[in-house]
Structures are given as C-alpha cells and as structure tokens.
C-alpha cells in the first residue's frame, strides 16, 4: 500500500463522486491516483480542451470559471475545496471540458488519467454505476455565480508595519469560532514549513487566518498565495496611499479573489470620506468595512463565514413604515443586521438603520418627518411634478447631513431609476441624502434628480425589491420587507373622462387620488419581475395592509405594528 493511501481512501470516502464505492473498489482507486501540485494562479485545464483526466483536490482551492452566454470575460462560477472532484463528467462522457479551472492558491491534487480510469472500470465496473450520479449532479448545477463552498483561508495584510494586525487577527479568530474551528498562523509559526504542513492545518481547520505583520516579503507572498480572500488593513486617519507592493497585490487579479478593505478607526469614530479615499488609492477593492471595535469585528466574521443577515426594504409609500416594525422584531429575536438595501421609502428607512439609529429613534424621527412634517404640502404648478420636492430634500438633509453612503457603519445601498440610460442604478457611495432623494422621486409626484446629465427617479420604477443586489453580496440570510400595493386603487365609478372640479369634489371619496395613482403607477412595471427576486430571499415579510393607502401617513403606528406582527410570525423558524 503506497504511503498516504489511508488518508487518500478517507478523502475519497467523503467525496461526492466516489463516496458510495465499496472498500475494495475504493482501495483500488486510491492506489491508481498520482499526486500533483498546482501553484496559486496556475491553470489546471481550459474550456474546450480534451478531458484526459479527473482530479480530486486534497488541499488548497480551485476556481471554476465559466464564460457568460452573452459573451465577455470568464467569471468565477464555483469554488472547490478539499474532497471535491473536477473533470469527472468530461471523462465519463468523453466530452471536452466545458469550464476552465485554475488554482486560487497553492493546491495539491490527485490525478486519475483516462487510461488508468478505463483499466479500473474493466476490473471494477461498479465505478461507472456509483460515480455517474455525482458527475451528473455537477453538470446540473445552476449557472449562477454562487460558490459551492465558502472561502476558508484569509490573509490579513497591513498597509504599514505599525498597524496592529496581530491584535485584530486574534479578535477575528475569536469572532469566527462560533462558526467553526479557526487557526491563526503567523510568520513565527509558519516559518520554513513545507506545503504539506499548511495543507494539513487547512484540512483540520474550518478557517485559517494567515497574518503578515509587514516584516518579511517572502512570508507576505506566501500569505497571499494561501488565501481564498485578502483582508487589507489601513488606518483611516492617515493620508490614503497606494498599497506598498501594489503589483504583487494585483497579481492574478483575474482569479477574482475577494479583496476586503478594513478601515481601522482607533478613536471609535468613522473618519468622513476615508472609505472612498482609501478605496480609490488602493484600487481593486470589492468591499470595505469600518472597524471601530469588537462589534464591527463580529460583523466582519459573520460576513466571511456567510452567516451575516441582510435586509431589503421595498417602496410602498406610507405602507413602507412596516419596515420599522420588522427591524424591531429582528432585534428582539437577537438578530444583528449586517447589511441594508432598499428602494424609495424603504431606502430612506434603511439609511436610518445603517446609521445605527435604535428602534426608538427610527420611530421618533420618521414620525416627525413624515407624519408631523407634512412632506407633500409644497405643491407647485405641475410643469415637472405636482410638488417642488423642497420639503423632501430639506428633510433628508436634516436627517443625514453630509454623510457619504460609504461612511455608514452598516454597509448600505439604495436603488434609483435612470431614465436617461433606461435601467436601475445601485448607489453604494456618494452623498446619502442626494441618492435617497433620487431613490424616492416618484415620477409626477416629486421632481426627478438631475445629475451629471442624467435624470433619476424612484427606484421602484425598475426594481422595487432589490433582493438580487443583496444576494450578490453573499449573505447568510436575507429578510425582505415586501409591500404589496395591488389592492390600493379601487373605484365603483365607470367613466373615461373627469367631470368639472365641483363634481370631482363631490365624488372625491369614490375616485383614487392623483398622488396614489402616480405612486402606484411607478411601482407596476417593477412588480412584474418581483417574484424571481423574492425567491432569492430567505424570508419575505408581507404585512397585511388592507385599508391603508399609499399616502395614508396618519396610519403610521398601525403600519409599524403590522410589520412587527408579520415578522414575529415569520421568525418562528430561525433564519440562520
């Protein structure tokens, strides 16, 4: 029996393709495999090449790259970890590879050539019967971009040697422990270790944190090669500058390994403008995270472990305040909100959540602004819209001052509709109040936002429930507050023209108001695609809003209570 065959047999026993083989066949297969190593960034095979072997990953990480049907550069469509098999379907069907596979980091593999496979099948035909289902399952995976397994290894790299990455790594390790065992490997522990030592640690651990304290280039390069994702730490109060070894950081950029920027705020306060400035200086950043203390470190850990909670809030006029009740119920059930996104009134409420207003403040501020503030009282000659929008703009500026979206402590996005280009725009940076104003600019009711030659209106026109945007962030769970509005416009009148104003006044209770008509009209188009977006959510909260109009702001407390009750009922089953 060759050295290491017991470990190989155990690996095969837990694989999807060969796990059902009997002991004798499994032992014969293990003895027929040859070992190989692919360095990080190395190509295993390309789409269209002949399938001359199958491969079983012992350690490391492989990326599966698929070219979009509409054309363009290949994108990362899957992530393979220890025990996963690739190339089986092509070998069984004698077809070329339909994807490209590259090593995302240094990887050890077991190879079974076509000739050896055929010899094994002649002696052990059961291999075909038992391996075929697993191979076919891999062919039937959806064409989406959700990785099959989660990132497991992370490199924590400092922008300067005096950044306390060791302390941060210890905090992050403890924050990851609820989701699996985690090991921290620094230069002292990993010095002069051979690749098999790192492979063994990664097999033993759910997560591995490689820590570079900025002292030795060779160790820093090893950390980068071993990582599924890079965590780049900077001090937010310092002058932004490019990464010291920028070329090495961008090496193998086509592997699409996530780059997370960690903005450390030693004084506990977010430095305004720091996120955008640092992201621009370094370049190639996928996500940024404000780290003020342990609470933010735990949020980062939940994100890396895919156990984070994102909420998505739809538009719906006065009915949208149900989101306040939904958030209160989530907090009472012990859930921390890790990312927020929304459209129209949902974006405005979501911004308060992302600013870390507590439940009482959410209720107080939005009552003052929307119920007591008479938001729709600045009517004007309707050349562009029925209202001037000045009250709405002043209210948003009063709430959020000069905050930039990128500076919010909880990551946030909002959606507006670009009428110039004809599509939805997702805003993750820029003046918060301004893009909230755009996201809630109901066509005809509020004037559009005119910006850099483009015309922006309410996001509900194109995407009233942007669960798809949240889904792309890889959340562990998504809760969506979906305000249905198909029941808000009813009449018992039958006419194709409007009578004089005196008759309209007499019939006003039997006719829908112009504000409700415009608000509802702006939502109809996006709702035709909403069902596919709802399917991406872990839980959809759809409160009962019977008898509450889209502009019925006086029903504020009833709407909040309806959102709270619906969420409590929906949380009878845990989210994560």
Secondary structure, DSSP 4 states (H G I P E B T S, - for coil): --TTHHHHHHHHHTSTTTTTS-HHHHHHHHHH-EEEEE-TT-EEE-TTS---EEEEEEES-EEEEE--TT-SS-EEEEEE-TT-EESHHHHHHT---SSEEEESS-EEEEEEEHHHHHHHHHH-THHHHHHHHHHHHHHTS-SS---SS---EEEEEESSTTS-HHHHHHHHHHHHGGGS-EEEE-HHHHTT--HHHHHHHHHH-SEEEEEE-SS-HHHHHHHHHH-SEEEEEEETTSPP---TTHHHHTTTGGG--EEEEEEE-TTSSPPTTHHHHHHHHH---SEEEEE-SHHHHHHHHHHHTT--EEEEE---GGGGGHHHHHHHHHHHTTPPP-EEEEETHHHHHHHHHHTT--HHHHHHHHIIIIITTTTT--B---SS-SB--HHHHHHHHHHHTT-BGGG-SSEEEEEEEETTTTEEEEESSSBHHHHHHHHT--BTTBPPEEETTEEEEEGGGT-SS-HHHHHTT--SEEEEE----TTS-------SS---HHHHHHTGGGS--HHHHHHHHHHHHHHTTHHHHHTT-SEEE----TT--TT-GGGHHHHHHHHHHHHHHHTTS---
